[in-house]
Amino acid sequence: MATIADTVSLDPLTVAADRYATLRKFAPDLLEALQFRAGKGSAKALAAIEMLRNLKWSGKRDLPADAPMPIPQGMAQNRRAQ
């Protein structure tokens, strides 16, 4: 529990990147098991989750060029640079 509490002040994308292998292992099961809901302005995030589910079902691995990106492109690039 203390380890989880230590991550509260960290950037969630940084934590996710640091634990990519673990996330990659469990993400398909989580996407299948959980029902996601979101408020206004989160349509892209929900569309991205649905796209990932469809990729899993189809066996495809490449993201389509028009894949919904819930994080604005500039914001994602800024986070990678940190």
CORSUL-V434220 format. One record per residue. N is the residue number from 1. RES is the residue in three letters. SS is DSSP state (a for helix, b for strand, c for the rest). D_FIRST is the distance of its C-alpha to the first C-alpha in Angstrom with 1 decimal. Layout:
BEGIN
n: {N N}
res: {RES RES}
ss: {SS SS}
d_first: {D_FIRST D_FIRST}
END
This chain:
BEGIN
n: {1 2 3 4 5 6 7 8 9 10 11 12 13 14 15 16 17 18 19 20 21 22 23 24 25 26 27 28 29 30 31 32 33 34 35 36 37 38 39 40 41 42 43 44 45 46 47 48 49 50 51 52 53 54 55 56 57 58 59 60 61 62 63 64 65 66 67 68 69 70 71 72 73 74 75 76 77 78 79 80 81 82}
res: {MET ALA THR ILE ALA ASP THR VAL SER LEU ASP PRO LEU THR VAL ALA ALA ASP ARG TYR ALA THR LEU ARG LYS PHE ALA PRO ASP LEU LEU GLU ALA LEU GLN PHE ARG ALA GLY LYS GLY SER ALA LYS ALA LEU ALA ALA ILE GLU MET LEU ARG ASN LEU LYS TRP SER GLY LYS ARG ASP LEU PRO ALA ASP ALA PRO MET PRO ILE PRO GLN GLY MET ALA GLN ASN ARG ARG ALA GLN}
ss: {c a a a a a c c c c c a a a a a a a c a a a a a a a a a a a a a a c c c c c c c c c a a a a a a a a a a a a a a a a c c c c c c c c c c c c c c a a a a a a a a a c}
d_first: {0.0 3.8 5.4 5.3 6.3 8.7 10.4 11.5 14.7 15.6 18.2 17.0 20.0 19.3 15.8 17.5 20.4 18.3 16.8 20.1 20.6 17.5 18.3 21.9 21.2 19.5 21.2 24.4 22.8 20.7 23.9 25.8 23.6 22.6 25.2 24.8 26.4 26.9 29.0 32.2 32.2 29.8 32.5 32.0 28.3 29.2 32.2 30.1 27.8 31.0 32.6 29.7 30.1 33.8 33.5 31.5 34.1 37.0 35.7 36.4 34.2 35.9 35.1 38.3 39.8 39.3 35.6 33.9 31.7 29.3 28.9 32.3 33.7 34.0 30.5 29.2 31.6 30.5 26.8 27.9 30.0 27.2}
END
